[in-house]
Amino acid sequence: MLFFRGINSINIDAKGRLAVPKRYRESIEEASDNQLVATIDLHSPCLLIYTMDEWEVIERKLMSLPNMDPQARLVQRLLLGHASEMEMDGQGRVLLPSLLREHAKLEKEAILLGQGNKFELWSQKAWEASRPEMLDTASGVGEVSESLATLSL
């Protein structure tokens, strides 16, 4: 199983391409023949980037939701509708679709954040604005959710 971890400061060039950090390139090539999928994040001003294999798992889960449920349809519409296939070229670059760049307000400086089965792609400005609040929220959590109660770090 592919596992992405770590935080990377990256640049997006004038054509809207990002260079995937070298430490991830071989794994992406082996796992999905350089095929990636990007979509929007429903909760944060960033993009989610998956290998094609991982995205197909997510896609099947989304498609299994009952389409008569308005909330399920909304999630399908947003995540599947914004999903864009991308190919990593021989130099490790990926062209980000302009609509997705606009959604995440991506400029030259960006943050690529490993999240296990995916990456989050943030604009540097949005990351710097959101990170302190995330840290405050995480440190000030009163009651721990059931899913986190047994987590040991």
C-alpha positions, 0 to 999 in steps of 0.5 A, a space after each residue: 500500500 502506498 503511504 504519503 507522509 510529510 510536508 513539502 514546500 513546492 512551487 507551481 510554475 506559470 503553466 500551472 504545473 507542480 513538480 512532485 517531490 522526488 521521494 514520491 515519484 517512483 512509488 506513484 509510477 509503480 502504483 498507478 503508472 504516473 496517473 493521478 486524480 485531483 479533486 476539491 476538499 469539502 472542508 478546507 481550501 485545498 485540493 486532494 490528490 490521489 493515485 489513480 488506483 486509490 481514487 478508483 477505490 474512493 470513486 466506487 464508495 462514492 458511487 455506492 451512495 444512494 443517489 436519492 439522498 440529497 446529501 449523498 448526491 451533493 457529495 457525489 456532484 462535488 467530488 466526482 464532478 471536480 475530479 480531474 485526471 492528471 499524468 506525471 510527466 518524465 520530469 515528475 511534473 503534473 499539470 493542475 487544471 485551472 478550475 482546481 487551481 482557482 478553487 484552492 487559490 493556488 499561486 506560485 508557492 504551495 504546500 504538498 501535505 502527505 495524508 497517507 493515501 493522498 496528498 493535500 495541496 494548499 496555497 502557501 497563504 491558506 496553509 499559513 492562515 489555517 495552520 495556527 487555528 488547526 493547532 489551537 483546535 487540536 490542542 484545545 479539544 476537550 472531549 475526545 471522539 470515540 474514534 480517537 479515544 484508543 489512539 496511542 501516539 
